Amino acid sequence: MDHVIGIYGNGRRGRATFLVALIGLSVLVAIGVNLEWGRLAVDGRLVVADTGLALWQGVTVLVVTCIGAALAGLGTSARRTSRTGVMTLVTGVVVTAVAGQAVAHLVARPADIAAAVQAGADSIPLRGYVMPVIESTVGAGAWMTLTAGLLTGILGLAQILIPVWRARPGAR
């Protein structure tokens, strides 16, 4: 049992495991940002297909992930494990919050557009104006980035809590 705790704990192999997991999650965010985040279709015709880099949220997520991974990678010494965990946790929380806001925006986008079109149609006396069907879908890139942000936050929390758990009284 001691060797299992050593792999995931505060030892050299534990720090290497966390670093590899953080790099993997950072690559997952980079892939997710380059994939499609959302589509907007009017009457069944594609109007806009946004990638993460076309939205400010995607650029923010990519920059925060790069900075967080670089800072966490630099702070992997034994004395800085809690700092690395905090940096990883903050990176995960920011990525999750920004990606979650992007998903909420993509879901609410048809209602916002419909309200703007309806307000414009009310100012012009049009009889029998029929509002077109506006559909918005959230793409795989947004969900991938949101999931990677959640997992990064969990990884940071584990980096903070596992050494504390191992250092409690009565632990070997």
C-alpha positions in Angstrom: 0.0 0.0 0.0 2.9 2.4 0.7 4.1 2.2 -2.9 0.6 3.2 -4.2 0.5 6.2 -1.8 4.0 7.2 -2.9 3.0 7.3 -6.6 0.1 9.7 -5.9 1.5 11.6 -3.0 4.2 14.1 -2.4 7.1 12.0 -3.6 9.1 12.5 -6.9 6.8 10.0 -8.7 3.7 11.7 -7.3 4.9 15.1 -8.6 5.7 13.5 -12.0 2.3 11.9 -12.1 0.5 15.2 -11.4 2.7 17.0 -14.0 1.9 14.4 -16.7 -1.8 14.7 -15.8 -1.7 18.5 -16.0 0.1 18.4 -19.3 -2.5 16.0 -20.7 -5.3 18.2 -19.5 -3.6 21.2 -21.0 -3.3 19.5 -24.4 -7.0 18.5 -24.1 -7.9 22.2 -23.6 -5.7 23.2 -26.6 -7.5 20.6 -28.8 -10.9 21.6 -27.5 -10.3 25.3 -28.2 -9.5 24.4 -31.9 -12.6 22.4 -32.3 -16.1 23.8 -33.0 -17.8 25.4 -30.0 -21.1 26.3 -31.5 -23.3 26.5 -34.6 -26.0 28.9 -35.4 -28.6 27.9 -38.0 -31.6 30.0 -39.3 -34.4 28.0 -40.9 -32.1 25.0 -41.0 -29.3 26.8 -42.9 -25.9 27.1 -41.2 -25.2 30.8 -40.6 -22.2 30.7 -38.2 -19.9 27.9 -37.0 -17.6 29.2 -34.2 -14.4 27.6 -33.0 -13.1 28.4 -29.6 -10.5 30.8 -31.0 -13.3 32.8 -32.7 -14.8 33.6 -29.3 -13.1 35.6 -26.5 -13.8 32.8 -24.1 -11.7 30.3 -26.1 -8.8 32.7 -26.3 -9.0 33.4 -22.6 -9.2 29.7 -21.7 -6.1 29.0 -23.9 -4.1 31.8 -22.4 -5.0 30.8 -18.8 -4.2 27.2 -19.4 -0.8 28.0 -20.9 0.1 30.3 -18.1 -1.2 27.9 -15.4 0.5 24.9 -16.8 3.8 26.8 -17.2 3.7 28.1 -13.6 2.7 24.7 -12.2 5.5 23.0 -14.2 8.0 25.4 -12.8 6.9 24.9 -9.3 7.1 21.1 -9.1 9.8 20.9 -6.4 9.0 19.2 -3.1 8.7 22.5 -1.2 6.3 24.0 -3.7 3.7 21.2 -4.0 1.0 23.2 -2.3 1.7 26.2 -4.5 1.5 24.0 -7.6 -1.8 22.6 -6.3 -3.2 26.1 -5.8 -2.1 27.2 -9.3 -3.6 24.1 -10.8 -6.9 24.6 -8.9 -7.1 28.3 -9.9 -6.4 27.4 -13.5 -9.2 24.7 -13.4 -11.7 27.0 -11.8 -11.0 29.8 -14.3 -11.2 27.5 -17.3 -14.4 25.9 -16.0 -16.0 29.3 -15.3 -15.1 30.8 -18.7 -16.1 27.7 -20.7 -19.3 27.4 -18.7 -20.1 31.0 -19.5 -19.4 30.3 -23.2 -21.8 27.3 -23.1 -24.5 29.4 -21.4 -24.0 32.1 -24.1 -24.3 29.6 -26.9 -27.4 28.1 -25.5 -29.1 31.5 -24.9 -28.0 33.0 -28.2 -31.2 32.2 -30.2 -33.4 34.0 -27.7 -31.2 37.1 -27.8 -31.2 37.2 -31.6 -34.9 36.6 -31.8 -35.6 39.4 -29.4 -33.4 41.8 -31.5 -35.0 40.7 -34.7 -38.5 41.1 -33.2 -37.7 44.6 -31.9 -36.5 45.6 -35.4 -39.6 44.1 -37.0 -41.9 46.0 -34.6 -40.4 49.3 -35.6 -41.2 48.5 -39.3 -44.9 48.0 -40.0 -44.8 44.5 -41.5 -48.0 42.5 -41.5 -47.7 38.8 -41.1 -44.0 38.8 -40.3 -43.1 35.3 -39.3 -40.0 34.9 -37.1 -37.6 32.4 -38.6 -36.6 29.4 -36.6 -33.2 30.1 -35.0 -31.3 27.1 -33.6 -28.0 27.1 -31.7 -26.0 24.0 -30.8 -23.0 23.6 -28.5 -20.1 21.8 -30.2 -17.8 19.2 -28.9 -14.9 21.6 -28.3 -16.8 23.6 -25.7 -17.8 20.4 -23.8 -14.3 19.1 -24.0 -12.8 22.3 -22.7 -15.4 22.5 -19.9 -14.6 18.9 -18.9 -10.9 19.5 -19.0 -11.3 22.5 -16.8 -13.3 20.5 -14.2 -10.7 17.7 -14.2 -7.9 20.3 -13.9 -9.6 21.7 -10.8 -10.0 18.3 -9.3 -6.3 17.6 -10.0 -5.3 20.8 -8.2 -7.6 19.9 -5.3 -5.9 16.5 -5.1 -2.5 18.1 -5.2 -3.5 20.1 -2.1 -5.3 17.5 -0.1 -3.2 14.3 -0.6 -0.1 15.7 1.1 -2.3 17.0 3.9 -4.0 13.6 4.2 -0.6 11.9 4.3 0.7 14.3 7.0 -2.2 13.8 9.4 -1.5 12.2 12.8 -1.6 8.5 12.8 -0.7 8.2 9.0 2.3 6.2 8.0 
